Amino acid sequence: MTKTNKKQTVDLRVLPEFSRAAVVRRFGEPLKIECVPVPSGPEPGALIVRTTACSICGTDVHLARGNLALKVDLPVILGHEMVGKIVAIGAGAERDSVGQPLSIGDRILWTHTACGSCYWCTVARQPTLCENRRAYMYENIEKPPYLLGGFSEYGYVLPQSGRVRVPDNVEDAVASLCSCAFRSVMNAFDNLGPIDPSEHVAIQGAGPLGILASAVARVEGARTVSVIGAPHARLELAKEFGATHTFTIEGTTHDERAAALRVLTSGRGPDIVMEFTGFPGAFNEGIDLVRKGGRYLTVGQLGTGTTTFSPSTIVKKNIRVLGSFSGDVKSYWKALQFASTHGDHIPFGRMISGRYTLDEVNTALARMQRLEEIKPLIVMS
């Protein structure tokens, strides 16, 4: 039976007492499947969802091993690229963040929170930098509302979280890509600014973000899109997504790759270089690759690693160096719209390299770490 009143809407048939979830209790140890409490109902502005799928991100692997330069309040439910169906709607949560009506059974993506009242939210208009931000998979499962992670049968959407209804023609696997990897790419392009049709773009990294970025750069009209990375299979997939050229890092030197890119770009180097590798040394290579007066944007550097470089390179080449962190609700919406619009000719589903049950999460994480998967998906039964 479905209970409806002015305060909240709850599908009592599917709201259990506990949710099975994959939990990190100690860094470096295998995740354990535990029963985590499900709140009896959502507070005003909140939602409860039944998770349908959650893809695995490289950040998940780093967090599980304690390699992130971000605060983690153990124990936590791992996972943050989730999509789910609404099973409970709190008062005032009857529409998503772009005004679309929400009903029981609708599929949504949801964002990390932004308070809406700090300097970063109001004056700077950069909610990803909110000083009161709460992030899924970083918060303790022993504190209400418990279900703040993606590898869980049920999830809790906080009142301050943005939420976007998933278009009907975007399947769960692709929607999950939009909830982290793709929204980070969309936010990166917003930070980068427009691409002129005459400009050459080089992308460092042939992982999910780099491959998705090649699609966006090509659709936005870049003259050429070069993806630099490995292994060969990922470079081939990048071509299917729109890359015009690929350069392997296996068996080649940076100088050799830089020379090839200069030949492609009339001796100048790429107008734009975007970094999605997570490897600190890629920063040096990137600022060397980009042409004088060009733009260098880095997205992948969330780990604890460091590198050294000569700041004079930035000055002498008059480079604009940009950072891009995460993404706000606009980025989620734009990712979903891009997937919905271009899904007929960009093979987003090919990004999903393996499907696993919740009980197989440790296997999927290990395969992701060994680069045997591009983007594995945890599918909830």
Secondary structure, DSSP 8 states (H G I E B T S, - for coil): -EEE-SSEEEEGGG--SEEEEEEESSTTS--EEEEEE--SS--TT-EEEEEEEEE--HHHHHHHTT-BSS---SSEE---EEEEEEEEEETT-SB-TTS-B--TT-EEEEEEE--SSSHHHHTS--GGG-TT---TTSS-TTSTT---SSSBSEEEE-TTEEEEE--TTS-HHHHHHHTTHHHHHHHHHHHH----TT-EEEEE--SHHHHHHHHHHHHTT-SEEEEEES-HHHHHHHHHHT-SEEEE-TT--HHHHHHHHHHHTTTS--SEEEE-S--TTHHHHHHHHS-TT-EEEE----BS------HHHHHHTT-EEEE--S--HHHHHHHHHHHHHHTTTS-GGGGEEEEE-GGGHHHHHHHHHTTS-SEEEEE--
